[in-house]
């Protein structure tokens, strides 16, 4: 009896895990970040859309708080390829495009540049529709390259 119950539980968990990412699934969430160019923390919203079961597009906007008279923002369009590691755990490389603006607050002098993002991350499903992630990316942008470390959460619908 106990073995049958255990098999049923494992089967249900497998079905739930397999349904964690589907083509057409969408999610909204937020990030808490640290950017090395500005040496400051930041926050930002994100939107995800699964193009295929394992291929996801993500759009995000990040604002880095003022430090030493500078503040920054970036807009990103990244692609993630999801590799299932365990039933609720996935890893992904990321690549994409970015637009970065760095502004000196006292004079309003700013520079805006286009660049590339490369990196990766991991995500864990706390519930079928709620996920947590940790991510590293490097933004390759003329004169304002930066490494970005982030943690975030999403709600899938």
BALUM-341390 format. One record per residue: residue number from 1; x, y, z of N, C-alpha, C, O in turn. Coordinates in steps of 0.05 Angstrom, whole numbers, plus 5000, padded with zeros to 4 digits. Layout:
REM residues N
@num: NUM nu: X nv: Y nw: Z cau: X cav: Y caw: Z cu: X cv: Y cw: Z ou: X ov: Y ow: Z
...
//
This chain:
REM residues 157
@num: 1 nu: 5017 nv: 4976 nw: 5000 cau: 5000 cav: 5000 caw: 5000 cu: 5017 cv: 5025 cw: 5000 ou: 5013 ov: 5044 ow: 4985
@num: 2 nu: 5038 nv: 5025 nw: 5017 cau: 5056 cav: 5048 caw: 5019 cu: 5071 cv: 5052 cw: 4992 ou: 5075 ov: 5075 ow: 4984
@num: 3 nu: 5079 nv: 5031 nw: 4979 cau: 5093 cav: 5033 caw: 4954 cu: 5075 cv: 5044 cw: 4932 ou: 5083 ov: 5060 ow: 4916
@num: 4 nu: 5049 nv: 5035 nw: 4932 cau: 5030 cav: 5046 caw: 4912 cu: 5025 cv: 5075 cw: 4917 ou: 5024 ov: 5090 ow: 4897
@num: 5 nu: 5022 nv: 5083 nw: 4942 cau: 5018 cav: 5111 caw: 4948 cu: 5042 cv: 5128 cw: 4940 ou: 5039 ov: 5150 ow: 4929
@num: 6 nu: 5066 nv: 5118 nw: 4945 cau: 5090 cav: 5132 caw: 4937 cu: 5092 cv: 5134 cw: 4907 ou: 5100 ov: 5155 ow: 4897
@num: 7 nu: 5085 nv: 5114 nw: 4892 cau: 5085 cav: 5115 caw: 4863 cu: 5066 cv: 5135 cw: 4852 ou: 5072 ov: 5150 ow: 4833
@num: 8 nu: 5042 nv: 5137 nw: 4864 cau: 5022 cav: 5157 caw: 4856 cu: 5032 cv: 5185 cw: 4861 ou: 5030 ov: 5203 ow: 4844
@num: 9 nu: 5044 nv: 5189 nw: 4884 cau: 5055 cav: 5216 caw: 4891 cu: 5077 cv: 5223 cw: 4871 ou: 5078 ov: 5246 ow: 4861
@num: 10 nu: 5095 nv: 5205 nw: 4865 cau: 5117 cav: 5210 caw: 4846 cu: 5105 cv: 5216 cw: 4818 ou: 5115 ov: 5234 ow: 4805
@num: 11 nu: 5085 nv: 5201 nw: 4810 cau: 5072 cav: 5206 caw: 4784 cu: 5060 cv: 5233 cw: 4783 ou: 5063 ov: 5247 ow: 4763
@num: 12 nu: 5046 nv: 5241 nw: 4804 cau: 5034 cav: 5268 caw: 4804 cu: 5055 cv: 5290 cw: 4804 ou: 5052 ov: 5310 ow: 4789
@num: 13 nu: 5076 nv: 5286 nw: 4819 cau: 5098 cav: 5306 caw: 4819 cu: 5111 cv: 5308 cw: 4792 ou: 5119 ov: 5330 ow: 4783
@num: 14 nu: 5114 nv: 5286 nw: 4778 cau: 5127 cav: 5286 caw: 4752 cu: 5109 cv: 5301 cw: 4732 ou: 5119 ov: 5316 ow: 4716
@num: 15 nu: 5083 nv: 5297 nw: 4733 cau: 5065 cav: 5311 caw: 4715 cu: 5066 cv: 5341 cw: 4721 ou: 5067 ov: 5357 ow: 4702
@num: 16 nu: 5066 nv: 5348 nw: 4746 cau: 5067 cav: 5377 caw: 4753 cu: 5093 cv: 5389 cw: 4744 ou: 5094 ov: 5412 ow: 4734
@num: 17 nu: 5115 nv: 5374 nw: 4747 cau: 5141 cav: 5385 caw: 4739 cu: 5143 cv: 5387 cw: 4709 ou: 5154 ov: 5407 ow: 4698
@num: 18 nu: 5132 nv: 5368 nw: 4695 cau: 5133 cav: 5369 caw: 4666 cu: 5116 cv: 5392 cw: 4655 ou: 5122 ov: 5402 ow: 4633
@num: 19 nu: 5096 nv: 5400 nw: 4670 cau: 5079 cav: 5422 caw: 4660 cu: 5089 cv: 5449 cw: 4669 ou: 5076 ov: 5469 ow: 4664
@num: 20 nu: 5113 nv: 5450 nw: 4681 cau: 5123 cav: 5475 caw: 4691 cu: 5129 cv: 5496 cw: 4669 ou: 5126 ov: 5520 ow: 4674
@num: 21 nu: 5136 nv: 5487 nw: 4646 cau: 5143 cav: 5506 caw: 4624 cu: 5129 cv: 5496 cw: 4598 ou: 5134 ov: 5474 ow: 4589
@num: 22 nu: 5111 nv: 5513 nw: 4587 cau: 5097 cav: 5506 caw: 4563 cu: 5099 cv: 5529 cw: 4543 ou: 5101 ov: 5552 ow: 4550
@num: 23 nu: 5099 nv: 5521 nw: 4517 cau: 5098 cav: 5541 caw: 4496 cu: 5074 cv: 5559 cw: 4500 ou: 5052 ov: 5549 ow: 4506
@num: 24 nu: 5078 nv: 5585 nw: 4498 cau: 5057 cav: 5604 caw: 4502 cu: 5053 cv: 5613 cw: 4531 ou: 5038 ov: 5632 ow: 4535
@num: 25 nu: 5066 nv: 5601 nw: 4550 cau: 5064 cav: 5609 caw: 4578 cu: 5076 cv: 5637 cw: 4581 ou: 5097 ov: 5643 ow: 4569
@num: 26 nu: 5065 nv: 5653 nw: 4598 cau: 5075 cav: 5680 caw: 4604 cu: 5080 cv: 5683 cw: 4634 ou: 5068 ov: 5669 ow: 4650
@num: 27 nu: 5097 nv: 5702 nw: 4641 cau: 5102 cav: 5707 caw: 4669 cu: 5110 cv: 5737 cw: 4672 ou: 5122 ov: 5749 ow: 4654
@num: 28 nu: 5103 nv: 5748 nw: 4695 cau: 5112 cav: 5775 caw: 4703 cu: 5126 cv: 5772 cw: 4729 ou: 5120 ov: 5755 ow: 4746
@num: 29 nu: 5145 nv: 5790 nw: 4734 cau: 5160 cav: 5789 caw: 4759 cu: 5178 cv: 5813 cw: 4762 ou: 5175 ov: 5833 ow: 4749
@num: 30 nu: 5197 nv: 5810 nw: 4781 cau: 5215 cav: 5831 caw: 4787 cu: 5243 cv: 5821 cw: 4794 ou: 5246 ov: 5797 ow: 4801
@num: 31 nu: 5262 nv: 5839 nw: 4792 cau: 5290 cav: 5832 caw: 4798 cu: 5301 cv: 5852 cw: 4819 ou: 5293 ov: 5875 ow: 4820
@num: 32 nu: 5319 nv: 5841 nw: 4836 cau: 5335 cav: 5858 caw: 4853 cu: 5364 cv: 5853 cw: 4844 ou: 5372 ov: 5830 ow: 4842
@num: 33 nu: 5379 nv: 5874 nw: 4837 cau: 5404 cav: 5872 caw: 4823 cu: 5427 cv: 5886 cw: 4836 ou: 5424 ov: 5904 ow: 4853
@num: 34 nu: 5451 nv: 5879 nw: 4827 cau: 5475 cav: 5894 caw: 4833 cu: 5491 cv: 5897 cw: 4808 ou: 5498 ov: 5877 ow: 4795
@num: 35 nu: 5497 nv: 5922 nw: 4800 cau: 5513 cav: 5928 caw: 4776 cu: 5541 cv: 5937 cw: 4783 ou: 5544 ov: 5955 ow: 4800
@num: 36 nu: 5561 nv: 5926 nw: 4770 cau: 5589 cav: 5932 caw: 4777 cu: 5599 cv: 5958 cw: 4765 ou: 5617 ov: 5970 ow: 4776
@num: 37 nu: 5588 nv: 5968 nw: 4743 cau: 5597 cav: 5993 caw: 4731 cu: 5591 cv: 6017 cw: 4749 ou: 5607 ov: 6035 ow: 4753
@num: 38 nu: 5567 nv: 6016 nw: 4761 cau: 5558 cav: 6038 caw: 4778 cu: 5562 cv: 6031 cw: 4808 ou: 5560 ov: 6048 ow: 4825
@num: 39 nu: 5569 nv: 6006 nw: 4814 cau: 5573 cav: 5997 caw: 4842 cu: 5548 cv: 6004 cw: 4859 ou: 5551 ov: 6016 ow: 4880
@num: 40 nu: 5525 nv: 5996 nw: 4848 cau: 5500 cav: 6002 caw: 4862 cu: 5480 cv: 5980 cw: 4858 ou: 5482 ov: 5964 ow: 4840
@num: 41 nu: 5460 nv: 5981 nw: 4876 cau: 5438 cav: 5962 caw: 4873 cu: 5416 cv: 5973 cw: 4855 ou: 5415 ov: 5997 ow: 4850
@num: 42 nu: 5400 nv: 5956 nw: 4845 cau: 5378 cav: 5964 caw: 4827 cu: 5354 cv: 5946 cw: 4830 ou: 5355 ov: 5925 ow: 4842
@num: 43 nu: 5332 nv: 5955 nw: 4818 cau: 5308 cav: 5940 caw: 4817 cu: 5296 cv: 5942 cw: 4789 ou: 5302 ov: 5960 ow: 4774
@num: 44 nu: 5278 nv: 5923 nw: 4783 cau: 5264 cav: 5926 caw: 4757 cu: 5244 cv: 5904 cw: 4752 ou: 5246 ov: 5882 ow: 4762
@num: 45 nu: 5224 nv: 5910 nw: 4735 cau: 5204 cav: 5891 caw: 4727 cu: 5214 cv: 5874 cw: 4703 ou: 5232 ov: 5883 ow: 4688
@num: 46 nu: 5202 nv: 5851 nw: 4699 cau: 5208 cav: 5834 caw: 4676 cu: 5183 cv: 5820 cw: 4666 ou: 5164 ov: 5815 ow: 4682
@num: 47 nu: 5183 nv: 5813 nw: 4640 cau: 5161 cav: 5798 caw: 4628 cu: 5174 cv: 5775 cw: 4612 ou: 5194 ov: 5779 ow: 4598
@num: 48 nu: 5163 nv: 5751 nw: 4615 cau: 5174 cav: 5727 caw: 4602 cu: 5152 cv: 5715 cw: 4585 ou: 5128 ov: 5714 ow: 4592
@num: 49 nu: 5160 nv: 5704 nw: 4562 cau: 5142 cav: 5690 caw: 4544 cu: 5156 cv: 5665 cw: 4533 ou: 5178 ov: 5668 ow: 4521
@num: 50 nu: 5144 nv: 5642 nw: 4536 cau: 5156 cav: 5617 caw: 4526 cu: 5150 cv: 5614 cw: 4496 ou: 5127 ov: 5609 ow: 4489
@num: 51 nu: 5170 nv: 5618 nw: 4479 cau: 5167 cav: 5615 caw: 4451 cu: 5163 cv: 5585 cw: 4444 ou: 5146 ov: 5578 ow: 4428
@num: 52 nu: 5179 nv: 5568 nw: 4457 cau: 5177 cav: 5539 caw: 4455 cu: 5178 cv: 5529 cw: 4484 ou: 5181 ov: 5545 ow: 4503
@num: 53 nu: 5174 nv: 5503 nw: 4488 cau: 5175 cav: 5492 caw: 4515 cu: 5201 cv: 5499 cw: 4530 ou: 5200 ov: 5504 ow: 4554
@num: 54 nu: 5223 nv: 5499 nw: 4516 cau: 5249 cav: 5504 caw: 4529 cu: 5262 cv: 5531 cw: 4521 ou: 5282 ov: 5538 ow: 4532
@num: 55 nu: 5250 nv: 5546 nw: 4503 cau: 5261 cav: 5572 caw: 4494 cu: 5242 cv: 5594 cw: 4503 ou: 5219 ov: 5595 ow: 4496
@num: 56 nu: 5254 nv: 5613 nw: 4519 cau: 5238 cav: 5634 caw: 4531 cu: 5250 cv: 5661 cw: 4523 ou: 5275 ov: 5664 ow: 4523
@num: 57 nu: 5233 nv: 5681 nw: 4517 cau: 5242 cav: 5708 caw: 4513 cu: 5235 cv: 5724 cw: 4538 ou: 5215 ov: 5720 ow: 4551
@num: 58 nu: 5253 nv: 5742 nw: 4545 cau: 5249 cav: 5759 caw: 4569 cu: 5255 cv: 5788 cw: 4562 ou: 5276 ov: 5794 ow: 4551
@num: 59 nu: 5237 nv: 5806 nw: 4570 cau: 5241 cav: 5834 caw: 4568 cu: 5242 cv: 5846 cw: 4596 ou: 5226 ov: 5838 ow: 4613
@num: 60 nu: 5261 nv: 5863 nw: 4601 cau: 5264 cav: 5875 caw: 4628 cu: 5273 cv: 5904 cw: 4626 ou: 5286 ov: 5912 ow: 4607
@num: 61 nu: 5267 nv: 5918 nw: 4647 cau: 5277 cav: 5946 caw: 4652 cu: 5289 cv: 5946 cw: 4680 ou: 5276 ov: 5937 ow: 4699
@num: 62 nu: 5313 nv: 5956 nw: 4682 cau: 5327 cav: 5957 caw: 4708 cu: 5336 cv: 5986 cw: 4713 ou: 5346 ov: 5999 ow: 4696
@num: 63 nu: 5331 nv: 5994 nw: 4738 cau: 5341 cav: 6021 caw: 4747 cu: 5361 cv: 6016 cw: 4770 ou: 5354 ov: 6003 ow: 4789
@num: 64 nu: 5385 nv: 6028 nw: 4767 cau: 5405 cav: 6026 caw: 4787 cu: 5406 cv: 6052 cw: 4803 ou: 5409 ov: 6073 ow: 4791
@num: 65 nu: 5404 nv: 6051 nw: 4829 cau: 5403 cav: 6074 caw: 4846 cu: 5429 cv: 6090 cw: 4845 ou: 5450 ov: 6080 ow: 4840
@num: 66 nu: 5426 nv: 6116 nw: 4851 cau: 5448 cav: 6135 caw: 4849 cu: 5471 cv: 6127 cw: 4868 ou: 5467 ov: 6119 ow: 4891
@num: 67 nu: 5495 nv: 6129 nw: 4857 cau: 5520 cav: 6124 caw: 4872 cu: 5541 cv: 6143 cw: 4861 ou: 5546 ov: 6143 ow: 4837
@num: 68 nu: 5554 nv: 6158 nw: 4878 cau: 5576 cav: 6177 caw: 4870 cu: 5566 cv: 6196 cw: 4848 ou: 5581 ov: 6203 ow: 4830
@num: 69 nu: 5541 nv: 6204 nw: 4850 cau: 5531 cav: 6224 caw: 4830 cu: 5521 cv: 6212 cw: 4804 ou: 5511 ov: 6227 ow: 4787
@num: 70 nu: 5522 nv: 6186 nw: 4801 cau: 5513 cav: 6172 caw: 4776 cu: 5489 cv: 6155 cw: 4782 ou: 5487 ov: 6143 ow: 4804
@num: 71 nu: 5471 nv: 6153 nw: 4763 cau: 5451 cav: 6132 caw: 4763 cu: 5450 cv: 6120 cw: 4735 ou: 5458 ov: 6132 ow: 4716
@num: 72 nu: 5439 nv: 6095 nw: 4733 cau: 5437 cav: 6081 caw: 4707 cu: 5411 cv: 6068 cw: 4705 ou: 5397 ov: 6062 ow: 4724
@num: 73 nu: 5403 nv: 6063 nw: 4680 cau: 5381 cav: 6045 caw: 4673 cu: 5388 cv: 6029 cw: 4649 ou: 5405 ov: 6037 ow: 4633
@num: 74 nu: 5375 nv: 6006 nw: 4646 cau: 5379 cav: 5990 caw: 4621 cu: 5353 cv: 5976 cw: 4614 ou: 5336 ov: 5970 ow: 4631
@num: 75 nu: 5350 nv: 5972 nw: 4588 cau: 5327 cav: 5957 caw: 4577 cu: 5339 cv: 5933 cw: 4563 ou: 5358 ov: 5936 ow: 4547
@num: 76 nu: 5328 nv: 5910 nw: 4568 cau: 5340 cav: 5885 caw: 4558 cu: 5319 cv: 5868 cw: 4544 ou: 5296 ov: 5867 ow: 4551
@num: 77 nu: 5328 nv: 5854 nw: 4523 cau: 5312 cav: 5834 caw: 4509 cu: 5330 cv: 5809 cw: 4507 ou: 5349 ov: 5808 ow: 4490
@num: 78 nu: 5325 nv: 5789 nw: 4524 cau: 5342 cav: 5766 caw: 4525 cu: 5327 cv: 5740 cw: 4518 ou: 5303 ov: 5739 ow: 4521
@num: 79 nu: 5342 nv: 5720 nw: 4510 cau: 5331 cav: 5694 caw: 4505 cu: 5344 cv: 5674 cw: 4525 ou: 5368 ov: 5676 ow: 4531
@num: 80 nu: 5327 nv: 5656 nw: 4537 cau: 5337 cav: 5636 caw: 4555 cu: 5331 cv: 5609 cw: 4543 ou: 5309 ov: 5604 ow: 4533
@num: 81 nu: 5350 nv: 5590 nw: 4544 cau: 5345 cav: 5563 caw: 4536 cu: 5345 cv: 5546 cw: 4562 ou: 5366 ov: 5544 ow: 4575
@num: 82 nu: 5323 nv: 5534 nw: 4568 cau: 5319 cav: 5521 caw: 4594 cu: 5328 cv: 5492 cw: 4594 ou: 5320 ov: 5476 ow: 4576
@num: 83 nu: 5345 nv: 5485 nw: 4613 cau: 5354 cav: 5457 caw: 4617 cu: 5343 cv: 5447 cw: 4643 ou: 5350 ov: 5457 ow: 4664
@num: 84 nu: 5325 nv: 5427 nw: 4642 cau: 5314 cav: 5416 caw: 4667 cu: 5336 cv: 5401 cw: 4682 ou: 5349 ov: 5383 ow: 4671
@num: 85 nu: 5340 nv: 5407 nw: 4707 cau: 5361 cav: 5394 caw: 4724 cu: 5347 cv: 5374 cw: 4743 ou: 5357 ov: 5352 ow: 4747
@num: 86 nu: 5325 nv: 5383 nw: 4755 cau: 5309 cav: 5366 caw: 4772 cu: 5280 cv: 5374 cw: 4768 ou: 5274 ov: 5391 ow: 4751
@num: 87 nu: 5262 nv: 5362 nw: 4782 cau: 5233 cav: 5366 caw: 4777 cu: 5224 cv: 5395 cw: 4778 ou: 5207 ov: 5403 ow: 4763
@num: 88 nu: 5236 nv: 5411 nw: 4796 cau: 5228 cav: 5439 caw: 4799 cu: 5251 cv: 5458 cw: 4794 ou: 5249 ov: 5482 ow: 4799
@num: 89 nu: 5273 nv: 5449 nw: 4784 cau: 5297 cav: 5464 caw: 4781 cu: 5308 cv: 5464 cw: 4753 ou: 5310 ov: 5443 ow: 4740
@num: 90 nu: 5314 nv: 5488 nw: 4742 cau: 5324 cav: 5491 caw: 4715 cu: 5348 cv: 5510 cw: 4715 ou: 5350 ov: 5528 ow: 4731
@num: 91 nu: 5366 nv: 5505 nw: 4695 cau: 5388 cav: 5524 caw: 4690 cu: 5385 cv: 5534 cw: 4662 ou: 5373 ov: 5521 ow: 4645
@num: 92 nu: 5395 nv: 5558 nw: 4656 cau: 5393 cav: 5569 caw: 4629 cu: 5416 cv: 5587 cw: 4623 ou: 5425 ov: 5603 ow: 4640
@num: 93 nu: 5427 nv: 5585 nw: 4598 cau: 5444 cav: 5606 caw: 4588 cu: 5427 cv: 5629 cw: 4577 ou: 5403 ov: 5624 ow: 4571
@num: 94 nu: 5437 nv: 5652 nw: 4576 cau: 5422 cav: 5674 caw: 4564 cu: 5439 cv: 5690 cw: 4545 ou: 5463 ov: 5692 ow: 4548
@num: 95 nu: 5426 nv: 5702 nw: 4525 cau: 5439 cav: 5720 caw: 4506 cu: 5418 cv: 5740 cw: 4497 ou: 5394 ov: 5733 ow: 4495
@num: 96 nu: 5427 nv: 5764 nw: 4492 cau: 5407 cav: 5784 caw: 4483 cu: 5419 cv: 5811 cw: 4478 ou: 5444 ov: 5814 ow: 4476
@num: 97 nu: 5401 nv: 5830 nw: 4475 cau: 5409 cav: 5858 caw: 4469 cu: 5402 cv: 5876 cw: 4492 ou: 5384 ov: 5870 ow: 4508
@num: 98 nu: 5417 nv: 5898 nw: 4495 cau: 5412 cav: 5917 caw: 4516 cu: 5415 cv: 5946 cw: 4506 ou: 5430 ov: 5951 ow: 4487
@num: 99 nu: 5401 nv: 5964 nw: 4519 cau: 5405 cav: 5993 caw: 4516 cu: 5411 cv: 6003 cw: 4544 ou: 5395 ov: 5998 ow: 4562
@num: 100 nu: 5434 nv: 6016 nw: 4547 cau: 5442 cav: 6025 caw: 4574 cu: 5445 cv: 6056 cw: 4573 ou: 5455 ov: 6067 ow: 4554
@num: 101 nu: 5436 nv: 6068 nw: 4595 cau: 5439 cav: 6097 caw: 4598 cu: 5452 cv: 6102 cw: 4625 ou: 5443 ov: 6092 ow: 4646
@num: 102 nu: 5474 nv: 6118 nw: 4625 cau: 5488 cav: 6126 caw: 4650 cu: 5487 cv: 6156 cw: 4651 ou: 5495 ov: 6169 ow: 4632
@num: 103 nu: 5477 nv: 6166 nw: 4673 cau: 5473 cav: 6195 caw: 4676 cu: 5488 cv: 6206 cw: 4700 ou: 5487 ov: 6194 ow: 4722
@num: 104 nu: 5501 nv: 6229 nw: 4696 cau: 5514 cav: 6243 caw: 4719 cu: 5493 cv: 6263 cw: 4729 ou: 5485 ov: 6281 ow: 4715
@num: 105 nu: 5484 nv: 6259 nw: 4753 cau: 5461 cav: 6274 caw: 4764 cu: 5465 cv: 6304 cw: 4766 ou: 5446 ov: 6319 ow: 4762
@num: 106 nu: 5489 nv: 6313 nw: 4772 cau: 5493 cav: 6342 caw: 4777 cu: 5491 cv: 6358 cw: 4751 ou: 5482 ov: 6381 ow: 4752
@num: 107 nu: 5499 nv: 6347 nw: 4729 cau: 5499 cav: 6362 caw: 4704 cu: 5479 cv: 6351 cw: 4683 ou: 5475 ov: 6363 ow: 4662
@num: 108 nu: 5466 nv: 6330 nw: 4689 cau: 5448 cav: 6316 caw: 4671 cu: 5462 cv: 6306 cw: 4646 ou: 5449 ov: 6300 ow: 4626
@num: 109 nu: 5489 nv: 6305 nw: 4646 cau: 5504 cav: 6293 caw: 4623 cu: 5498 cv: 6263 cw: 4624 ou: 5500 ov: 6251 ow: 4645
@num: 110 nu: 5492 nv: 6252 nw: 4601 cau: 5487 cav: 6223 caw: 4600 cu: 5498 cv: 6212 cw: 4574 ou: 5503 ov: 6225 ow: 4555
@num: 111 nu: 5502 nv: 6185 nw: 4576 cau: 5511 cav: 6171 caw: 4552 cu: 5492 cv: 6147 cw: 4549 ou: 5486 ov: 6133 ow: 4569
@num: 112 nu: 5483 nv: 6142 nw: 4525 cau: 5465 cav: 6119 caw: 4519 cu: 5479 cv: 6102 cw: 4498 ou: 5488 ov: 6112 ow: 4478
@num: 113 nu: 5481 nv: 6076 nw: 4503 cau: 5494 cav: 6058 caw: 4485 cu: 5478 cv: 6032 cw: 4482 ou: 5464 ov: 6024 ow: 4500
@num: 114 nu: 5481 nv: 6019 nw: 4459 cau: 5470 cav: 5993 caw: 4453 cu: 5492 cv: 5972 cw: 4458 ou: 5516 ov: 5978 ow: 4454
@num: 115 nu: 5484 nv: 5948 nw: 4466 cau: 5503 cav: 5927 caw: 4470 cu: 5491 cv: 5899 cw: 4471 ou: 5468 ov: 5895 ow: 4464
@num: 116 nu: 5507 nv: 5880 nw: 4480 cau: 5499 cav: 5852 caw: 4482 cu: 5500 cv: 5843 cw: 4510 ou: 5516 ov: 5852 ow: 4527
@num: 117 nu: 5482 nv: 5823 nw: 4517 cau: 5482 cav: 5810 caw: 4543 cu: 5490 cv: 5781 cw: 4539 ou: 5480 ov: 5768 ow: 4520
@num: 118 nu: 5507 nv: 5770 nw: 4556 cau: 5514 cav: 5742 caw: 4557 cu: 5514 cv: 5734 cw: 4586 ou: 5524 ov: 5748 ow: 4603
@num: 119 nu: 5504 nv: 5710 nw: 4592 cau: 5504 cav: 5701 caw: 4620 cu: 5489 cv: 5675 cw: 4623 ou: 5486 ov: 5659 ow: 4605
@num: 120 nu: 5478 nv: 5672 nw: 4647 cau: 5463 cav: 5648 caw: 4654 cu: 5450 cv: 5651 cw: 4681 ou: 5454 ov: 5670 ow: 4696
@num: 121 nu: 5433 nv: 5631 nw: 4687 cau: 5419 cav: 5632 caw: 4712 cu: 5407 cv: 5605 cw: 4719 ou: 5409 ov: 5585 ow: 4704
@num: 122 nu: 5395 nv: 5604 nw: 4742 cau: 5380 cav: 5581 caw: 4752 cu: 5353 cv: 5590 cw: 4763 ou: 5351 ov: 5613 ow: 4772
@num: 123 nu: 5334 nv: 5572 nw: 4761 cau: 5308 cav: 5579 caw: 4773 cu: 5296 cv: 5555 cw: 4787 ou: 5302 ov: 5532 ow: 4780
@num: 124 nu: 5280 nv: 5561 nw: 4807 cau: 5267 cav: 5541 caw: 4823 cu: 5237 cv: 5547 cw: 4826 ou: 5230 ov: 5570 ow: 4832
@num: 125 nu: 5220 nv: 5527 nw: 4821 cau: 5191 cav: 5531 caw: 4824 cu: 5183 cv: 5527 cw: 4853 ou: 5184 ov: 5504 ow: 4863
@num: 126 nu: 5175 nv: 5548 nw: 4866 cau: 5165 cav: 5546 caw: 4894 cu: 5137 cv: 5534 cw: 4893 ou: 5131 ov: 5518 ow: 4911
@num: 127 nu: 5122 nv: 5541 nw: 4874 cau: 5095 cav: 5531 caw: 4869 cu: 5093 cv: 5528 cw: 4838 ou: 5110 ov: 5538 ow: 4824
@num: 128 nu: 5072 nv: 5514 nw: 4828 cau: 5070 cav: 5512 caw: 4799 cu: 5070 cv: 5538 cw: 4784 ou: 5079 ov: 5540 ow: 4761
@num: 129 nu: 5060 nv: 5560 nw: 4796 cau: 5058 cav: 5585 caw: 4782 cu: 5076 cv: 5607 cw: 4794 ou: 5075 ov: 5630 ow: 4786
@num: 130 nu: 5094 nv: 5600 nw: 4813 cau: 5112 cav: 5619 caw: 4825 cu: 5140 cv: 5608 cw: 4824 ou: 5146 ov: 5586 ow: 4833
@num: 131 nu: 5159 nv: 5624 nw: 4813 cau: 5187 cav: 5615 caw: 4811 cu: 5206 cv: 5636 cw: 4822 ou: 5200 ov: 5660 ow: 4821
@num: 132 nu: 5229 nv: 5627 nw: 4831 cau: 5250 cav: 5644 caw: 4841 cu: 5274 cv: 5639 cw: 4823 ou: 5278 ov: 5617 ow: 4813
@num: 133 nu: 5291 nv: 5660 nw: 4819 cau: 5314 cav: 5656 caw: 4802 cu: 5338 cv: 5671 cw: 4812 ou: 5336 ov: 5691 ow: 4827
@num: 134 nu: 5362 nv: 5662 nw: 4805 cau: 5387 cav: 5676 caw: 4809 cu: 5401 cv: 5677 cw: 4782 ou: 5401 ov: 5658 ow: 4767
@num: 135 nu: 5413 nv: 5700 nw: 4775 cau: 5423 cav: 5704 caw: 4748 cu: 5449 cv: 5720 cw: 4749 ou: 5452 ov: 5738 ow: 4765
@num: 136 nu: 5466 nv: 5714 nw: 4730 cau: 5490 cav: 5731 caw: 4724 cu: 5490 cv: 5737 cw: 4695 ou: 5486 ov: 5719 ow: 4678
@num: 137 nu: 5495 nv: 5762 nw: 4688 cau: 5499 cav: 5769 caw: 4660 cu: 5521 cv: 5790 cw: 4658 ou: 5525 ov: 5806 ow: 4677
@num: 138 nu: 5534 nv: 5791 nw: 4635 cau: 5553 cav: 5811 caw: 4630 cu: 5543 cv: 5827 cw: 4606 ou: 5538 ov: 5816 ow: 4584
@num: 139 nu: 5540 nv: 5853 nw: 4610 cau: 5531 cav: 5871 caw: 4588 cu: 5555 cv: 5882 cw: 4575 ou: 5571 ov: 5897 ow: 4587
@num: 140 nu: 5559 nv: 5876 nw: 4549 cau: 5581 cav: 5885 caw: 4533 cu: 5572 cv: 5910 cw: 4519 ou: 5558 ov: 5909 ow: 4499
@num: 141 nu: 5580 nv: 5934 nw: 4530 cau: 5570 cav: 5960 caw: 4520 cu: 5594 cv: 5978 cw: 4519 ou: 5609 ov: 5981 ow: 4539
@num: 142 nu: 5599 nv: 5991 nw: 4497 cau: 5622 cav: 6009 caw: 4494 cu: 5624 cv: 6029 cw: 4517 ou: 5606 ov: 6045 ow: 4521
@num: 143 nu: 5646 nv: 6029 nw: 4531 cau: 5654 cav: 6047 caw: 4553 cu: 5637 cv: 6044 cw: 4578 ou: 5644 ov: 6056 ow: 4598
@num: 144 nu: 5616 nv: 6027 nw: 4578 cau: 5601 cav: 6023 caw: 4603 cu: 5593 cv: 5994 cw: 4607 ou: 5571 ov: 5987 ow: 4614
@num: 145 nu: 5612 nv: 5976 nw: 4601 cau: 5608 cav: 5947 caw: 4606 cu: 5603 cv: 5943 cw: 4636 ou: 5612 ov: 5959 ow: 4653
@num: 146 nu: 5587 nv: 5923 nw: 4642 cau: 5583 cav: 5917 caw: 4670 cu: 5573 cv: 5888 cw: 4674 ou: 5559 ov: 5877 ow: 4657
@num: 147 nu: 5581 nv: 5877 nw: 4697 cau: 5571 cav: 5852 caw: 4706 cu: 5546 cv: 5858 cw: 4723 ou: 5547 ov: 5876 ow: 4739
@num: 148 nu: 5525 nv: 5842 nw: 4720 cau: 5501 cav: 5845 caw: 4735 cu: 5494 cv: 5819 cw: 4749 ou: 5492 ov: 5798 ow: 4737
@num: 149 nu: 5491 nv: 5821 nw: 4776 cau: 5483 cav: 5798 caw: 4792 cu: 5455 cv: 5803 cw: 4801 ou: 5449 ov: 5825 ow: 4811
@num: 150 nu: 5437 nv: 5784 nw: 4798 cau: 5409 cav: 5789 caw: 4804 cu: 5395 cv: 5765 cw: 4817 ou: 5403 ov: 5742 ow: 4812
@num: 151 nu: 5374 nv: 5771 nw: 4832 cau: 5356 cav: 5751 caw: 4842 cu: 5328 cv: 5762 cw: 4836 ou: 5324 ov: 5786 ow: 4835
@num: 152 nu: 5309 nv: 5744 nw: 4831 cau: 5283 cav: 5753 caw: 4824 cu: 5261 cv: 5732 cw: 4829 ou: 5267 ov: 5709 ow: 4838
@num: 153 nu: 5237 nv: 5740 nw: 4823 cau: 5214 cav: 5722 caw: 4826 cu: 5195 cv: 5728 cw: 4803 ou: 5194 ov: 5751 ow: 4793
@num: 154 nu: 5179 nv: 5707 nw: 4795 cau: 5159 cav: 5711 caw: 4774 cu: 5133 cv: 5697 cw: 4782 ou: 5133 ov: 5678 ow: 4798
@num: 155 nu: 5112 nv: 5707 nw: 4771 cau: 5086 cav: 5695 caw: 4773 cu: 5078 cv: 5686 cw: 4744 ou: 5076 ov: 5703 ow: 4727
@num: 156 nu: 5073 nv: 5660 nw: 4740 cau: 5066 cav: 5650 caw: 4714 cu: 5036 cv: 5649 cw: 4710 ou: 5021 ov: 5642 ow: 4729
@num: 157 nu: 5027 nv: 5655 nw: 4686 cau: 4998 cav: 5653 caw: 4680 cu: 4994 cv: 5643 cw: 4652 ou: 4972 ov: 5640 ow: 4643
//
